[in-house]
């Protein structure tokens, strides 16, 4: 397992450096190694398979992500039952995939199932429970149920505030800014995004996808306020990071390009 640990450490370092496009072959190598050394029905293999699935989800390879999550969930259910934290983590991650695929009913169902397991096995003060709250909040953001989303993100923030996990704290602030923006709490949204950017800059640097994610949200914030030039500036900064990290054809890059196109039309119409 030393070889597997070395692979995981290398992946973590590449991720921290934002070198995302170099990672997938290492995860596939790690999965093959875990299967070979621990067996195809082992928890070690299932957990590594789950990690590969999460990476595939991150880079937009949804089909491989779904099949890997489902295989991991089946293995864990057989080995530990459907009430274990490992099973909850797998279906929580699967729910995140369904959210990205806009299959919101399945996403909500799996997120709620995972939260119930986390509460029963780990308690409501655990990071994984807070993470589940955050994830469910994102679904409600997608559905336009902003008060529900804000309440869930705030619950998560209250838990994470007491944990030594500044990146998770910053990500929760970044999440919370979205519903605040749509609930008319512009000042609170700005404070959340500025604090998130500061934390990301200190820990992972200004070329990391997490930093770009907060820039992207800040751009959306300025767009809704009608400040199109500032929105454009922040979208361009986020786009530069995402293109360097994931490539120009990645989901995040394409989304920002579409937003920039809308902004150019707005700026053009304002000038006419």
Secondary structure, 3 states (H helix, E strand, C coil): CHHHHHHHHHHHHHHHCCCHHHCHHHHHHHHHHHHHHHCCCCHHHHHHHHHHHHHHHHCCCHHHHHHHHHHHHHHHHHHHCCCCHHHHHHHHHHHHHHHHCCCHHHHHHHHHHHHHHHHHHCCCCCHHHHHHHHHHHHHHHHCCCHHHHHHHHHHHHHHHCCCCCHHHHHHHHHHHHHHHHHCCCHHHHHHHHHHHHHHHHHHCCCCCHHHHHHHHHHHHHHHHCCCHHHHHHHHHHHHHHHHHHHCCCCHHHHHHHHHHHHHHHHHHHHHC
